[in-house]
Amino acid sequence: MRLSLALAISAILLMPSATMAADYKAPRGPGGKHPDLNGIWQALNEANYDLELHVAKTSLATREGPHGPVPAIETLYIGTIGSVPPGLGVVTGDGKIPYTADALKIKQENQQNWLQRDPEIKCYLPGVPRANYMPYPFQIFQGEDTLFMAYQYAGAVRDIFTKDPGPAPVDSWMGQSVASWEGDTLVIKVTGQREDTWFDRAGNHHSAQLVVTERYTPTGPDHLLYEATIEDPETFTLPWTISMPLYRRVDANMQLMEFRCVEFVEELMYGEWRRKPLPR
């Protein structure tokens, strides 16, 4: 009842914003034809924890306790820092990811083995769309006929084609991105992604057949509407879409800083191979 009321109130509050967004005409970018998307952007939501609607949880990794789940030993000592905040979800429609029966089982196994499986823990590149809603800023560089995206997390980058070069020659962590424009909406089709990436910390996953179609639409001077449609017939029964606002970072002297986390996980991944391993 409370959740339904909250959703109804949110919908009412968002209606004026939607009307204003439809009337917004963004300043033109380099060349004067397309809207100017240059800037540093960031999502402010709980999508990186779980794309779907979810309640708060005691920990990202849990074990059975005498009266329900309690934090796993590995996360016990960081207390609420390791907990999961609630989120209304960003999946459009009924809010559910349409897994096949077999893929749903893998998702549930991923949840149970989060500490061992989530690629974010090991600082692997996040893939698309996850790179756009992790809790780190990213920057869009837009020229007259060039596009480039740089991410603070792990130094990830996307060199985006504005002319289709054909199929990606090899799968990669961030895939191959090809851009086009539909009016004032930047559309980017992403293919050739490795199956190793996840969509979030809840174990939502995909196969190497993944195709992501992103849409970036200016809705105000400091806002973009970000939508990504997911297609993967090996994992999902039909295409599905996520939607969220992205916010321009307007902090004084805002810039991307280095967060090259690979060296931060060397002890986790390779510490046992030291000549004299440290206690684990």
C-alpha positions in Angstrom: 0.0 0.0 0.0 2.7 2.5 1.0 4.8 1.6 -2.1 1.8 2.0 -4.4 1.1 5.4 -2.8 4.8 6.5 -3.2 4.8 5.5 -6.9 1.6 7.4 -7.5 3.0 10.5 -5.8 6.2 10.2 -7.8 4.3 10.0 -11.1 2.3 13.1 -10.2 5.4 15.1 -9.3 7.2 14.1 -12.5 4.4 15.1 -14.9 5.4 18.8 -15.0 9.0 17.9 -15.6 8.0 15.6 -18.5 6.1 18.5 -20.1 9.0 20.8 -19.7 11.4 18.3 -21.1 9.3 17.9 -24.3 9.5 21.7 -24.8 13.2 22.0 -24.1 15.5 22.9 -27.0 19.1 22.2 -26.1 22.0 24.5 -27.3 23.6 23.3 -30.4 27.0 21.6 -30.2 30.1 21.7 -32.5 28.9 22.2 -36.1 25.6 23.7 -35.0 23.4 20.8 -36.0 23.0 18.5 -32.9 22.5 19.3 -29.3 25.6 19.9 -27.2 26.1 16.9 -24.8 29.6 17.9 -23.8 30.1 17.7 -20.0 30.6 15.5 -17.0 27.5 13.5 -16.1 26.5 11.1 -13.3 23.5 9.0 -12.3 22.0 9.4 -8.8 20.1 6.2 -8.1 20.5 2.7 -6.8 20.6 0.9 -10.2 24.2 -0.3 -9.6 22.9 -2.3 -6.6 19.9 -3.7 -8.5 18.1 -2.6 -11.6 14.8 -3.9 -10.3 12.6 -2.6 -7.5 14.2 -3.8 -4.2 14.0 -3.2 -0.5 16.9 -2.5 1.8 19.0 -5.5 2.7 21.4 -6.1 5.6 24.4 -6.8 3.3 25.5 -7.4 -0.3 26.5 -10.9 0.8 24.5 -12.8 3.4 24.3 -16.1 5.3 21.5 -17.7 7.2 21.1 -16.6 10.8 18.9 -17.8 13.6 16.1 -15.4 12.6 16.8 -14.7 8.9 19.7 -13.6 6.7 22.7 -11.9 8.4 25.9 -10.4 6.8 28.4 -12.9 5.5 31.6 -13.0 7.5 33.5 -11.1 4.7 31.1 -8.1 5.0 30.2 -8.4 8.7 32.8 -5.9 10.0 32.0 -3.0 7.6 28.4 -2.8 9.0 26.0 -0.6 7.2 28.7 0.4 4.6 28.1 -3.1 3.2 24.3 -2.9 3.2 22.0 -2.5 0.3 19.9 0.7 0.1 16.3 0.4 -1.2 15.6 1.4 -4.8 12.4 1.9 -6.9 14.1 0.3 -9.9 14.8 1.6 -13.4 13.3 -1.2 -15.6 10.3 0.2 -17.5 7.0 -1.5 -18.0 6.2 -4.0 -15.2 9.7 -3.5 -13.7 10.8 -7.1 -14.2 13.7 -8.4 -16.2 12.3 -11.1 -18.5 14.7 -13.9 -18.0 14.4 -17.3 -19.5 14.0 -20.1 -16.9 17.7 -21.2 -17.2 19.1 -17.7 -17.1 17.0 -16.9 -14.0 18.7 -19.8 -12.2 22.1 -18.3 -13.1 21.0 -14.9 -11.8 20.0 -16.5 -8.5 23.3 -18.4 -8.3 25.2 -15.1 -9.0 23.4 -13.5 -6.0 24.4 -16.4 -3.7 28.0 -16.2 -4.9 28.3 -12.4 -5.3 31.6 -12.1 -3.5 33.2 -14.6 -5.9 31.5 -13.6 -9.1 30.7 -9.8 -9.4 33.3 -8.4 -11.9 33.1 -5.0 -10.1 34.9 -6.5 -7.1 37.9 -7.4 -9.3 37.9 -4.0 -11.1 37.0 -5.5 -14.4 35.7 -3.0 -16.9 31.9 -2.6 -16.4 30.5 -2.8 -19.9 27.5 -0.9 -21.2 25.0 0.1 -19.8 26.5 -0.5 -16.3 29.3 2.0 -16.8 26.7 4.9 -17.0 25.1 4.3 -13.6 27.9 3.2 -11.4 28.5 5.8 -8.6 31.2 7.6 -10.5 31.1 10.5 -13.1 31.8 10.1 -16.8 32.6 12.7 -19.5 31.2 13.1 -23.0 33.5 14.7 -25.5 31.5 15.7 -28.6 33.0 17.2 -31.8 31.4 18.0 -35.1 31.6 14.4 -36.2 33.4 12.7 -33.3 32.3 11.2 -30.0 34.3 9.9 -27.1 33.3 8.9 -23.5 35.7 8.6 -20.6 34.8 7.0 -17.2 36.3 7.7 -13.9 35.9 4.0 -12.8 38.9 2.0 -13.9 39.8 4.5 -16.6 37.3 2.9 -18.9 36.8 4.6 -22.3 34.5 4.4 -25.4 35.7 5.6 -28.8 32.4 5.9 -30.5 32.1 5.4 -34.3 29.9 7.9 -36.2 30.0 5.7 -39.3 29.3 2.0 -39.0 32.5 -0.1 -39.5 30.6 -3.4 -39.6 30.6 -6.1 -37.0 33.1 -5.9 -34.2 36.2 -7.9 -35.0 36.5 -9.3 -31.5 34.4 -9.1 -28.3 35.7 -6.6 -25.6 34.8 -5.4 -22.2 33.2 -2.2 -23.4 32.1 -3.4 -26.8 31.8 -1.6 -30.1 29.7 1.6 -30.1 28.1 3.1 -33.3 26.3 6.5 -33.0 23.5 8.1 -35.0 21.0 10.9 -34.3 17.2 10.8 -34.2 16.3 14.5 -33.9 17.9 15.7 -30.7 18.4 12.2 -29.3 21.8 10.6 -29.6 21.4 6.9 -30.3 24.3 4.5 -29.7 24.2 0.8 -30.6 26.6 -1.3 -28.6 27.6 -4.8 -29.8 30.6 -7.2 -29.3 30.6 -7.1 -25.5 32.1 -9.9 -23.4 29.6 -12.0 -21.5 31.7 -11.5 -18.3 30.1 -8.2 -17.4 27.0 -7.8 -15.1 24.3 -5.2 -15.1 24.5 -4.6 -11.3 25.5 -6.1 -8.0 22.3 -8.2 -7.9 23.7 -10.8 -10.3 21.8 -9.6 -13.4 23.8 -11.0 -16.3 23.8 -11.5 -20.1 25.4 -13.6 -22.8 27.8 -12.6 -25.7 24.7 -12.1 -27.9 23.9 -8.9 -26.0 22.9 -5.8 -28.0 22.4 -2.5 -26.2 20.7 0.5 -27.8 21.3 3.6 -25.8 19.4 6.9 -26.1 20.6 10.2 -24.7 18.0 13.0 -24.8 18.6 16.5 -23.3 15.7 17.4 -21.1 17.1 20.6 -19.5 20.4 22.5 -19.3 21.9 20.0 -16.8 19.8 16.9 -17.4 19.8 14.0 -19.9 17.2 11.3 -20.2 19.2 8.0 -20.5 17.4 4.9 -21.9 19.0 1.6 -22.8 17.1 -1.2 -24.5 18.6 -4.7 -23.9 18.3 -7.5 -26.4 19.7 -11.0 -25.8 17.6 -13.9 -27.0 19.9 -16.4 -25.2 19.2 -14.8 -21.8 15.9 -12.9 -22.1 12.5 -13.8 -23.5 12.0 -10.4 -25.0 13.8 -7.0 -25.2 13.5 -4.7 -22.1 14.5 -1.1 -21.3 15.9 0.9 -18.4 15.3 4.6 -18.0 16.9 7.2 -15.7 18.0 10.8 -15.6 21.7 11.7 -15.8 22.8 14.9 -14.0 25.5 17.3 -15.1 28.2 17.8 -12.5 28.5 21.6 -12.0 31.0 21.5 -9.1 33.7 24.2 -9.3 36.7 22.9 -11.3 34.9 19.6 -11.9 37.0 17.0 -13.7 37.5 13.3 -13.9 40.1 12.1 -11.5 42.0 8.8 -11.5 40.4 5.7 -10.0 42.6 3.0 -11.5 41.4 0.3 -9.1 43.3 -2.6 -10.6 46.2 -2.1 -8.2 43.6 -2.0 -5.3 42.6 -5.6 -5.9 46.1 -7.1 -6.4 46.2 -8.4 -2.8 42.7 -10.0 -3.2 43.5 -11.7 -6.5 47.2 -12.5 -6.1 48.1 -12.1 -2.5 48.2 -15.8 -1.8 51.1 -16.1 -4.3 53.4 -13.9 -2.3 56.7 -15.5 -1.1 55.3 -14.9 2.4 51.5 -14.5 2.1 49.8 -12.2 4.5 47.0 -13.6 6.8 43.7 -13.8 5.0 
